[in-house]
Structure formats: structure tokens, C-alpha cells
């Protein structure tokens, strides 16, 4: 009986040791089988992501952003020489198309009604323009405000700028991609792909100030001027040769 008890005790002790050894195994390495960017310092991760984004030939940017107190929902495809997509701000929806330096906007009735003066003619103006592309010349005060939504370098430069020192955050999947987060004290988060090129794939601003997804890096698309019959051009530049 004593031998049986000793054998049983030995077996239990062996099992306990094996269980303890199993529990003491280190957790899986979140950077295993990745591009290795997660092993770098937070500032280096953010810098590599920013460089990768600015170096890409194109990108699809979608989500929301707050600028100068106004919230915009964006769905834009951008490249160096142009961009195309849709912007929603409040009750206004408008499409933007930039081909080189030539900018076109096509808005709904609410967009044109707000853009027009608050006069009796506003309704007729919005009805006339609705569904048409309007050429916006570089001399127009609204050119800079609107064209920034089609400017890849400006937009990516802005959204990937965390604006301060950063720490490394959590690891999670975004759109099926493994990512690592870089966060600031203010609460901004940049999620960077751990697969392939370390592109930024999501930008999250604190306090409900917006979340943007960045996808389709390097995916080719074409921008071309709309047919002449769909364009209204009221700019003096059309007569003077201004771009």
C-alpha cells in the first residue's frame, strides 16, 4: 500500500510540475512573422508609417474627420495628380474631382443653396446647378478649401501627424490585417500594418473627432475631366486661360 501511495504521489507531483511548466511558457510574440515594425520605438513606427503613406502612388481614404469645428464624412480616392470622391458635411453632399490643377465640384441642392446668397434666387440657382459639375478656378476663394480634400500629400500628411510624443499601444486586426497601435497622450491613435509595407491603416482621433480608414494603397484608378456638356464654368479664368 505504501508503494502504491508513493507511486501515486510521484505521478501527481510530476503532473503538477508539467502543468506549472506549461503555465510558465511566455506568451506568443505579437511581432512574430510580421514586417518587424512593431519591434521599433513608437516614434520610429509612426515615422515609417507616415513615410510609407506619402510614398504610395494612391490611397482610398474613408471615414469622418473634424476640421475647424465642422465634421466631414469622406470617401476619397487620391493620387499625386488628382483625386475623386464624395464629401458629406451636415445636410450637404458634394462630389469632388481634381484632374491636375483643374477642380470640379458636383453638389446636391442643399450644397448649392448654402453656397448661394440667401436671396430669393438661391432656390433657382441650386436647381440649375444640381447634378452638374461646376469648375472651380484657383482664383476662387473656395478652391483651397475644397481642393485639400483631393490633395493626397496634404491630406495624408495631416491625418498621420500625431502632433506629439507617442507610446506603443495594443495589437489587433483592422480590415483583416494585423496592426500595432501608436498612441499619444492626447488620445490620438495611428494603427500601422504589421503585414508587408507598414502603411497606416486607421487613424482615430479622441473625443469623437473622427476615425479614418486608409486602404487600397497603390491601387490604380483613373481621373479624367467630365464631359463638357456636364460642366458649368462661370470663372473668368475660362476666358483668360487661367488653370
N, C-alpha and C positions, 0 to 999 in steps of 0.2 A: 504493500500500500504506500509505503514511504517512497519507493522508487517511482511509482505512478504519479504521486503528488509532485515529486521533484521534476519529473519529465514534463508534467503539465505546467508547472511554474516556469520552467525554462522556455517552453513553447510560447507562453503568454508574454514573457519578457522579450522574446525575440520579435513577436508580433508588435509589441508596443514600441520597440526600438525602430522597427521598419516603418511604422506609422509616423513616429516622430521625425524620422529622416525624410519621409515623404512630405510632411508638413513644412519642413525647413528648406525645401527647394526654393530657389529665388524665383520671383515672378517672371513671366515671359518678357523679353526685351521688346518694348514697343517700336524700337528702331531697327529691329532685325528685318532683313530682306526689304529695306527701303532705300531711298536715294541718299540717306545719311544726313540730310539737312537737320533732322531733329536732334542730332548729337551736338550741334553747334550752339553757340551762345545766342540768346534771344535777339540781340541787335543784328547779329550776322544772318539769322534766319529771315528776319524782316527785310534786310538789305538784299539778300539773294532773291526773295520773292518779288520785291519791287523791281529789281533789275530784270528778272525773267518776264514779268508782265510788260514792262516797257519795251523789251526786246522782241516780243511776239508780233507777228505780222498782223494778227487780228484777234478779236475777242468778242464774246457775247456777254453783255452786262445786263442783269435784270434784278429788280427789287425796288427798294424805296430808299430815299435819301432826303435829309432836311438841309436846306440851304437858305440862309438869310431869313429864317423863320418860316419858310414855306416848305411843305412836303411834296415831293415829286415821286411818282412811280415810273420807273424806266424800263424799257425793253429795247435795248440798242445793240446793234452790231457795228463795230468800229474797226477801222484800219487807218493806216497813215494818211491816205489821200481821200478819205471820206468816211461817211457813216450813214446809217439809215435805221429808223425805228420809231417807236411811239413813246410819248410822254403824257402822263396824266397828272394834273395839278388841280385839286379841288374838283369843281364840276367841269373843268376844261380838259379836253383831249386833243392832242395835235400830233401829227407825224412830222418828222424831220428827215430831210435828205440833203446831204452835202456831197458834192462831186468836185473835188479840188477845193477851190475857194468859193464856188457857187453854192449858195444855200437856198433851200426851198422849204416852205412850211405849208402843211395842209391841215387846217383845223376844223373842228365841228362848229356849230352855230354859237355855242357858249363861248368858245375861244375868240371868235371874231367879234361877238357882241361886246365882250370885255375889252378887246383891243380897240374897238371903235369908240368915238366920243359918246358920252351919254346924251345923245340927242335923238330926235325922232327918226333920224336916218339910220341909226345903229342897226335896227332890225333888217332894213332893206340891204344894208351893206353886208351883214352876216349871211343873208340869204344868197346874195350874189356870189360871195366868196366860198361858201360852204362846198366842199368836195373838190375845190380847185387847189392846185399848188400856187403859192404866191412866192415870187422871187424876192429874197431879202438881200439887199445890197450891203456891202461892207460899210457904206456911209450911214446906213440906218442905225439909230441908237440901239435897236433890239438885236442887231447882228451878233454882237459879242455875247449877249445873254443867251441867245438860242444856240449859237454855233458851238458853245462849250460842251453841249450835250453830244456833239458829234466829233469832238476832238479827243482822239484816243490818248495821246500823251498827256493832255491836261486832265482828263477825267481819271485816268489810271493813276497819274501822279498824285492827284488829290485824295482818292479813296484809299490808296495804300500808304498814305502818310499817317502814321500813328500819332505823331505830334508829341512824342516824349519817350522816356525810358520804358523798356518793356521787360516782362518776365515770360518764361515759358509756361504755357497752360496745359490743358488736357489734350489727350489723343482721342480722336473719334473719326467716324466716316462721314463724309459730306458728298452727296451725289455718288455714292459707291466708291469714293476714293478715300484712302487712309490719309489723315491730316494731323498736323500738330498746330496748336494754337499759340499765338504770341499776343499777350495782353498788356495793357497799360494800366497805371494806377487809376486813370480816369474811367476805365471800363471798356475802352475800345478793344476789339479782338480781330486779329488777322489770322485766318486759317489757311495753312500752307500745305500743299500736296506733298506727301511722302513717296509718291509714285512718279517716276520719270522726272521731268523738269519740275523744280519746286515752285510752281505757279501759285499765286494766291487764288483760292477758290471761293472764299467767302469773307466779307467784311461786315462786322457787327458793331454798330455804334451804341453807346449806352443811353439809357433813359428814353427808349423808343425812338431814337434818332435815325433809325434805318438799318436795314440789312440788305446787302447786295451780293448776288452770286455771280461769279465770273467763270464762264465756261467756253468751250469751243475755241480754245487758243489755237491760232494758226489755221483755222478752217477758212477756206477761200469763199468769198462771196463777191458779187458784182454790184457796183453802184453806177447808175447812169442817169442822165438828166431825163425828166419826164417828157412825154410828147408835147410839142409846142401848143397844141390845142388844149392841153390841160393846165397851162401855165398862165397866170396873170402877172404882168410885170409893170408896176407903177413907178419904178425907180428911174431917176434922171440918168443913172449910170447906164441904163439900157440904150440911151441915146448918145452918151458920151464915150462909151467903150469901157467904162469902169467895171471891175470884176465883181 
